[in-house]
Amino acid sequence: MGKIVELIGPSGVGKSSLYLELQNQWSKSDSWAVYHDFVYRRKERDVTKFFLRVKSLWGKVFSSDYYWNEGRVKSAQKIFAEDNPEFMSVLMDLIHEHSKVGYNGEDKRFLVTFFSLKSIGRLQNALQRKEDNRVCLIDEALISRIMHINSPTFTKDQLRKYITSMPLPDGLIFLNAPVDEVLKRIHKRKTLATIHEGLTIDEIQELTINTQNLMNQVTSFFNEMNIPVLQLDGTLSTVDLASQSIEFMEEIGNT
């Protein structure tokens, strides 16, 4: 099977822009693919097919419980939980202990659980494609969820417990930038990310700094385990960042 590389960084640093740039540069002959091209096949643009697809999706949304009882995501989550019971136990314990009081004092346990299960489904969908030998870049996998578990009570020891119990990726791309630059980009957004909803500017700044510190600790753990890490300067152009990321993924694929 192929290898997994996870893209991480604080919310607002530009991960989505980099992901989209990599999608734009990708071709079928590449030895890597972003998650959506790794798991799903691109279709030719056709207006008729588009409207038929919308009609079909509309029917599924309003029929029974398509997404959760019959959908692919729930099946993948179940398989992952069966294959990784220790990690699931650690994850649930950490969410219960550290998401009761977030940076604005609100209980985030439901929200963190929801996003964690979403990441688990995404990761498992990639892992199940055992016949595909390409490198898969996932932008919202398990390490990214540290941003949500992160709270004033979350410590380095708990972070290590999370990392050592999870199925580790084969490489890590850490996109970061000075906190002032990240906050400037967050301010320019038309809508706040879910993780920032209900927070003041000062609370967003505190969360961003703490997330950066946690991600730096993650890279240290990965270095200890000899797992390749690419640290990217988020102030560079998206094209330059994509070029560095592609080179890194190609190296991962050749090892």
Secondary structure, DSSP 4 states (H G I P E B T S, - for coil): --EEEEEE--TTSSHHHHHHHHHHH--TTSSEEEHHHHHS------HHHHHHHHHHHHHHHTSTTIIIIISHHHHHHHHHHHH-HHHHHHHHHHHHHHSSS-TTS---HHHHHHHHHHHHHHHHHHHT-TT--SEEEESSSTTTTHHHH--TT--HHHHHHHHHHSPPPSEEEEEE--HHHHHHHHHH-SS--GGGTT--HHHHHHHHHHHHHHHHHHHHHHHHTT--EEEEETTS-HHHHHHHHHHHHHHHHH-
